[in-house]
Amino acid sequence: MKIENIKPVDLEIKGVYTPAKKIDFGDYSMIYVSGIQPPMGEDKRVVTDDIAEQTLLVFEDINNILKLAGASLDNVIKAVIYLTDMNDFSIVSPIRAEYFKNSMPVSTMVEVNKLTREGAKIEIEVTALLEK
């Protein structure tokens, strides 16, 4: 079994973790992507307050991480979405549906009090399965 850390060079992380791990199981690899929040600007706040824009940015970051691991959003089998306001469900859900239209992962969506990045309204973590 081989375990590989996946980290885009332009992704700034704080703390002791990796954005993703790819674990080789022979005929398959599992890719676990840490919770991804919208990117921060120079002022250390997320770059936009708009939940739709935040959601799109998060999905693009996840897609880029999966590409580095040789996978795509079509390989996602599980997704967990954290929202700071469940009233944003009606905005996030159609975006989620577009990105996951092929994979249709099992999913959980919950409301949380606050996320670690100032101004972040969404965080998404995924697990992907890649057949070799």
Buried (B, 14 or more C-beta within 10 A) or exposed (E): EEEBEBEBEEBEEEEEEBBBBBEBEEEEBBBBBBBBBBBBEEEEBBBBEBBBBBBBBBBBBBBBBBEBBBBBBBBBBBBBBBBBEEEBBEBBEEBBEEBBEEBEBEBEBEEEEEBEBEBBBBBBBBBBBBEE
